């Protein structure tokens, strides 16, 4: 049975002011659309920083994080409420720690049955080695477990994005890294209407990451 944690979103006030303004605008738009809750699921290999993303999203420590091993051995659900809006984030076991990819995804799929999932964050490390064979297996297994229709809801998240490179520019490295994973996803999704651009974002959860004038983190 997965752990469920639901409280008032007190960490909202700890977000950068510019981020709060954007979120208030987004919440207002969602209310007009009669949307009062969103559920996000995190999928990915072990040790890529999924639990740290949970903490960053809420701007508070809600998920246990370890630098040496995965702390998420089963799906864990965290919810926070703000002005009548409920944000739920479901953290899942890393595929490596859970053993076989298929077994891990089937377990996650069973837990998600009956739940409305709005967004799936597929998490991988930007600074990690390319593992095309592993990525192919994972992408294929995701399509088989959830159906190819899952992919239009997927955003690729690259963690550990504050890296220093010597032989290539940062933008070029990001372009190559994202294109490689994007091509695998498009090939294995087998869903004709998948957005060919497959959106991705860069994330750095380290507190030492550089910031802009609004105290928002910058990756470079």
Order of alpha helices (4+ residues) and beta strands (2+ residues): beta-alpha-beta-alpha-beta-beta-alpha-beta-alpha-beta-alpha-beta
